[in-house]
Structures are given as structure tokens and as C-alpha cells.
Amino acid sequence: MGAIALANLVAWAAFRIDKARARRGVRRIPERRLLWFAAFGGAGALIAMYAHQQRHKVDKRRFARVVWLLALLQLVAAGIVVWLVVR
């Protein structure tokens, strides 16, 4: 579970760094790379997008849907792992 927490922290940080770069007007992190971060840390990506007002990413409906799907898949995978360990 520590790896999942770390992946979410890294995803959150990547989205925050992208937002900071946008504010400074410098080159941003490509969306494809952000989606890779979200593939492993979907919850962290969602928190960064919604809690930190990254409206640009939220307004891109396709991008937001993919991040939501990745977060859901991560949650399902974590649930399966917990179920296998507990049973």
C-alpha cells in the first residue's frame, strides 16, 4: 500500500508542477505524461485537478474522464488486492 500512496503523491506533485509552470508561462508537462502519472496515481491526480483549481484540466472533458477512469481502475485494483489478502 505504500507504493500506491507514493504513486498518488508523485501524480499529485506532477499536476501541481504543471500548474506552477502554467502560471509562470513556461513549458508545461505534456498531457500524455500527466496521464501516465494518473495511471499509477489516479487519486492524487484527481485531488490536484479539483482541490487545487486546475480548471483548465477539468474543463478538458476527455482528459478529465480519462483521469476519473484511471482513478476508478486504481481503486478497483486496490480493492481486489485487499480482498485477496483478507480472505
N, C-alpha and C positions, 0 to 999 in steps of 0.2 A: 504494500500500500504506500510505502514511502516513495517508490518510483512514480506512482500516479500523482502524488502530491507535488513531487519535483517537476513532472511534466506540466502540470497545471500552472505552477509558479513560473516556469520558463515561458509558457504560452502567454500568460498574463503580462510578463515583462516585455515580450516581443511586441505585443499590441500597444503597450504603453510607450515603448521606444518609438514605434511608428507614429504615434500621435505627437510625441515631442518633436520628432523630425518634421512633421507636417507644420507644426506651429512655428518652427524656425525657418521653414521654407527650403529645407534641404532634401536630398534624395531620400525617398521613403522605402520601406521594406516592401518588396513585391507581394501582391496578394496571394500568389501561388505559395510563396514561402510562409506567409501567415496561415494559410490553410494547412500546411504541413504541421506547423506548431499546434493548430487546433485539433488535428487528427490525434495527437497524443495528449493534449491538454485542453479538451473542449470546454470544460467548466471554467478554467482560467481565462480562456478566450472570451467566453460569454460575459464573465464578470468585467473584464476590461472594456468590452464593447458597450455594455449597458450601464454599469455603475460609474464609469468614467466619461460618459457622454461622448463616445466616439460616433456621433451621429452619421458621419459620412459612411462608415462601415455598416451601420444599422440601416441606413436608407438604401443601401445596395441590397435589395431584397434577395437576389440569388445568392450573394455572398453570405448574408445572414442566415438564410435557410440551410446552406451547407454547414455552417458552423453549428447551428442547432442540431442538425442531423449527426454530426460528428460527436457532439456532446452527449446526445442520446445514446449513440452506439457505445461510447465510453462507459456510460452509466450501466447499460445492459451488460457489457463485458465485465465490469466490476461486480455486478450482482451475481453473475454466473460464477465468477471466481469465489466469491464469498459463499455462495450456495454449495459449491463443491468442497470447500474447506470445512464448512459447518456440518455437512451431512455426514 
